[in-house]
């Protein structure tokens, strides 16, 4: 009887775990598909979402197993699984941030190109086409997509609004506002774009100076965050018996979790202090 009860309980637990695994994989697949469609495609990175999902699942299985075989530590295995699960979202976020920064750096020069072409007698569309030929991605890709939408029948304001949604940054919002105001009430658009380009250039110079002045603080925050981790690893190597309870007991795991949370809070706090918005 006892054996039968144990077998039934094992089957029930197996079915529940299987259902949970299926639900998790379904959510992960939907998340990766949404990331590939809403994030990567907006950055002109076209990849197969299903293939990305298979790679993620393979990494979710293989890497924790390798970590378990090498370190024999449950905490590291769970941490690796969590990081791999969240990796696609953070990778896309990093790529998007990098793309926005590149677009921001290109924007003043592109505005000067458009302004120069318009002063030479070209229309706004012709000036943009000339600028696209001279600039590199991502700016050339975004403006070319906007012009393609106009050729397909989308009006200028709607195409500009779509581009603003893809590039939600303060500098480009100023450019969009200038273009819309110029189309509604008129004015010397070439002069407006030239003045705006000079303003953005000075803003970027100020941001560069601030980044240089706060670089030491950012590096100190990184070092102070990693220093306890290095000390923990060194002590585990030098005194494995004394540090064994930290990695093999419930109290030690709880302590590691508290340390990890406090490390993250400290790093985020330091980054907030040294981040100055212009």
C-alpha positions as CSV (number, residue, x, y, z in Angstrom):
1,X,0.0,0.0,0.0
2,X,2.8,2.4,1.0
3,X,4.6,1.7,-2.3
4,X,1.4,2.4,-4.2
5,X,0.8,5.7,-2.4
6,X,4.4,6.7,-3.1
7,X,4.1,5.8,-6.8
8,X,0.8,7.8,-7.1
9,X,2.4,10.8,-5.3
10,X,5.4,10.6,-7.6
11,X,3.2,10.5,-10.7
12,X,1.1,13.5,-9.5
13,X,4.3,15.5,-8.7
14,X,5.7,14.6,-12.1
15,X,2.5,15.7,-13.9
16,X,2.5,19.0,-11.9
17,X,6.2,19.6,-12.7
18,X,5.7,18.8,-16.3
19,X,2.7,21.2,-16.5
20,X,4.7,23.9,-14.8
21,X,7.6,23.3,-17.2
22,X,5.3,23.5,-20.2
23,X,3.7,26.8,-18.9
24,X,7.2,28.3,-18.3
25,X,8.4,27.3,-21.8
26,X,5.3,28.7,-23.4
27,X,5.7,32.1,-21.5
28,X,9.4,32.2,-22.4
29,X,8.7,31.5,-26.1
30,X,6.0,34.2,-26.1
31,X,8.4,36.6,-24.4
32,X,11.2,35.9,-26.9
33,X,8.9,36.2,-29.9
34,X,7.6,39.6,-28.5
35,X,11.2,40.7,-28.0
36,X,12.3,39.7,-31.5
37,X,9.3,41.4,-33.1
38,X,9.0,44.5,-31.0
39,X,12.6,45.1,-30.1
40,X,15.0,43.6,-32.7
41,X,12.9,44.4,-35.7
42,X,12.7,48.0,-34.7
43,X,16.5,48.0,-34.7
44,X,16.6,46.4,-38.2
45,X,17.9,43.1,-36.7
46,X,15.8,40.3,-38.3
47,X,16.2,36.9,-36.7
48,X,14.1,33.8,-36.4
49,X,12.3,34.0,-33.0
50,X,11.8,30.2,-32.9
51,X,15.6,29.7,-33.3
52,X,16.3,32.2,-30.6
53,X,13.9,30.3,-28.3
54,X,15.6,27.0,-29.0
55,X,19.0,28.5,-28.3
56,X,17.7,30.0,-25.0
57,X,16.3,26.6,-23.9
58,X,19.5,24.8,-24.8
59,X,21.5,27.3,-22.8
60,X,19.0,27.0,-19.9
61,X,19.6,23.2,-19.8
62,X,23.3,23.0,-20.6
63,X,24.9,25.8,-18.7
64,X,23.3,25.1,-15.3
65,X,24.3,21.4,-15.6
66,X,27.9,22.4,-16.3
67,X,27.9,24.8,-13.4
68,X,26.5,22.0,-11.2
69,X,29.2,19.6,-12.3
70,X,32.0,22.1,-11.8
71,X,30.9,23.9,-8.6
72,X,28.3,21.5,-7.1
73,X,26.4,24.5,-5.8
74,X,22.6,25.0,-6.0
75,X,22.8,28.7,-5.6
76,X,25.0,29.2,-8.6
77,X,22.8,26.9,-10.6
78,X,19.7,28.8,-9.7
79,X,21.4,32.1,-10.4
80,X,22.6,31.0,-13.8
81,X,19.2,29.8,-14.7
82,X,17.6,33.1,-13.7
83,X,20.2,35.1,-15.7
84,X,19.8,32.9,-18.8
85,X,16.0,33.3,-18.6
86,X,16.3,37.1,-18.4
87,X,19.2,37.4,-20.8
88,X,17.2,38.1,-24.0
89,X,15.4,41.0,-22.5
90,X,18.6,42.6,-21.1
91,X,20.5,42.0,-24.4
92,X,17.8,43.7,-26.4
93,X,17.7,46.6,-23.9
94,X,21.4,47.0,-24.2
95,X,21.4,47.0,-28.0
96,X,18.5,49.5,-28.0
97,X,20.4,51.8,-25.6
98,X,23.5,51.5,-27.8
99,X,21.5,52.3,-30.9
100,X,19.9,55.4,-29.3
101,X,23.3,56.7,-28.3
102,X,24.7,56.2,-31.8
103,X,21.6,58.0,-33.3
104,X,22.0,60.8,-30.8
105,X,25.7,61.3,-31.8
106,X,24.8,61.4,-35.5
107,X,21.8,63.8,-35.2
108,X,23.6,67.2,-35.1
109,X,25.7,66.5,-38.2
110,X,22.7,65.2,-40.1
111,X,20.7,68.3,-39.2
112,X,23.6,70.5,-40.5
113,X,23.6,68.4,-43.8
114,X,19.8,68.9,-44.2
115,X,20.1,72.6,-43.4
116,X,23.0,73.1,-45.9
117,X,21.1,71.3,-48.7
118,X,18.0,73.4,-48.0
119,X,20.0,76.6,-48.1
120,X,21.3,75.5,-51.5
121,X,17.7,75.3,-52.7
122,X,16.7,71.7,-52.2
123,X,13.4,70.7,-50.7
124,X,13.2,69.0,-47.3
125,X,12.6,65.6,-48.8
126,X,15.5,66.0,-51.3
127,X,17.7,67.3,-48.5
128,X,16.9,64.2,-46.3
129,X,17.6,61.8,-49.2
130,X,21.0,63.5,-49.7
131,X,21.7,63.2,-46.0
132,X,20.8,59.5,-45.9
133,X,23.4,58.8,-48.6
134,X,26.1,60.4,-46.5
135,X,25.2,59.1,-43.0
136,X,25.6,55.6,-41.6
137,X,23.1,53.5,-39.7
138,X,21.2,53.8,-37.4
139,X,20.3,57.3,-38.5
140,X,20.2,56.6,-42.2
141,X,18.0,53.5,-41.6
142,X,15.4,55.5,-39.6
143,X,15.1,58.4,-42.0
144,X,15.1,56.1,-45.0
145,X,12.2,54.2,-43.4
146,X,10.3,57.4,-42.8
147,X,10.7,58.5,-46.4
148,X,9.6,55.0,-47.6
149,X,6.5,55.4,-45.5
150,X,5.8,58.7,-47.2
151,X,6.2,57.1,-50.7
152,X,3.7,54.5,-49.7
153,X,1.1,57.2,-48.9
154,X,1.7,57.9,-45.3
155,X,1.5,61.6,-44.5
156,X,4.5,63.4,-43.2
157,X,3.2,63.9,-39.6
158,X,2.3,60.2,-39.2
159,X,5.6,59.0,-40.6
160,X,7.4,61.5,-38.3
161,X,5.3,60.3,-35.3
162,X,6.2,56.6,-36.1
163,X,9.9,57.5,-36.2
164,X,9.5,59.4,-32.9
165,X,8.0,56.2,-31.3
166,X,11.0,54.2,-32.5
167,X,13.4,56.8,-31.3
168,X,12.0,58.1,-28.0
169,X,14.7,60.5,-27.0
170,X,14.7,64.1,-26.0
171,X,17.0,65.4,-28.7
172,X,14.9,63.9,-31.5
173,X,11.6,65.2,-29.9
174,X,13.0,68.7,-30.3
175,X,13.7,68.0,-34.0
176,X,10.2,66.6,-34.5
177,X,8.7,69.7,-32.8
178,X,10.7,72.0,-35.1
179,X,9.7,70.2,-38.2
180,X,6.0,70.2,-37.3
181,X,6.0,73.8,-36.3
182,X,7.7,74.8,-39.5
183,X,5.2,72.9,-41.6
184,X,2.2,74.4,-39.8
185,X,3.3,78.1,-39.5
186,X,6.2,78.3,-41.9
187,X,9.5,80.0,-41.3
188,X,13.1,79.5,-42.2
189,X,13.5,75.7,-41.6
190,X,17.1,75.7,-42.6
191,X,18.0,78.3,-40.0
192,X,15.9,76.5,-37.4
193,X,17.7,73.2,-38.0
194,X,21.1,74.8,-38.0
195,X,20.4,76.5,-34.6
196,X,19.0,73.2,-33.2
197,X,22.1,71.3,-34.4
198,X,24.4,73.8,-32.7
199,X,22.3,73.5,-29.5
200,X,22.4,69.7,-29.6
201,X,26.2,69.8,-30.2
202,X,26.8,72.0,-27.2
203,X,24.5,69.7,-25.1
204,X,26.6,66.7,-26.2
205,X,29.8,68.5,-25.3
206,X,28.4,69.2,-21.8
207,X,27.3,65.6,-21.4
208,X,30.8,64.5,-22.4
209,X,32.4,66.7,-19.8
210,X,30.0,65.4,-17.1
211,X,30.7,61.8,-18.1
212,X,34.5,62.5,-17.8
213,X,34.1,64.1,-14.4
214,X,31.9,61.3,-13.0
215,X,33.9,58.4,-14.6
216,X,35.9,58.0,-11.3
217,X,32.7,57.7,-9.3
218,X,31.3,55.1,-11.7
219,X,34.6,53.1,-11.5
220,X,34.6,53.3,-7.7
221,X,31.0,52.0,-7.6
222,X,32.0,49.1,-9.8
223,X,35.1,48.3,-7.8
224,X,33.3,48.5,-4.4
225,X,30.5,46.2,-5.8
226,X,33.0,43.6,-7.1
227,X,35.4,43.7,-4.1
228,X,33.2,41.6,-1.7
229,X,32.7,39.1,-4.5
230,X,36.5,38.8,-5.0
231,X,37.1,38.5,-1.3
232,X,34.4,35.8,-1.0
233,X,36.1,33.8,-3.8
234,X,39.6,34.3,-2.4
235,X,38.5,33.2,1.1
236,X,36.7,30.2,-0.4
237,X,39.9,29.2,-2.1
238,X,42.2,29.9,0.9
239,X,39.9,28.5,3.6
240,X,37.5,26.0,2.0
241,X,36.6,24.4,5.3
242,X,35.7,27.6,7.1
243,X,33.7,28.9,4.1
244,X,31.9,25.6,3.4
245,X,28.9,26.5,5.6
246,X,28.4,29.6,3.5
247,X,27.8,27.4,0.4
248,X,26.3,24.2,1.8
249,X,23.8,25.3,4.5
250,X,20.5,27.0,4.4
251,X,21.8,29.9,6.6
252,X,24.7,30.3,4.3
253,X,22.5,30.5,1.2
254,X,20.3,33.1,3.0
255,X,23.4,35.1,3.8
256,X,24.5,35.0,0.1
257,X,21.0,36.1,-1.0
258,X,21.1,39.1,1.4
259,X,24.7,40.0,0.2
260,X,23.6,39.8,-3.4
261,X,20.6,42.1,-2.8
262,X,22.6,44.6,-0.8
263,X,25.3,44.6,-3.5
264,X,22.8,45.3,-6.2
265,X,21.1,48.1,-4.1
266,X,24.5,49.7,-3.4
267,X,25.6,49.6,-7.1
268,X,22.3,51.1,-8.3
269,X,22.5,53.8,-5.6
270,X,26.0,54.8,-6.7
271,X,25.0,54.8,-10.4
272,X,22.0,57.1,-9.5
273,X,24.3,59.5,-7.7
274,X,26.9,59.8,-10.5
275,X,24.3,60.0,-13.3
276,X,23.5,63.6,-14.0
277,X,20.9,64.4,-16.6
278,X,21.5,67.5,-18.7
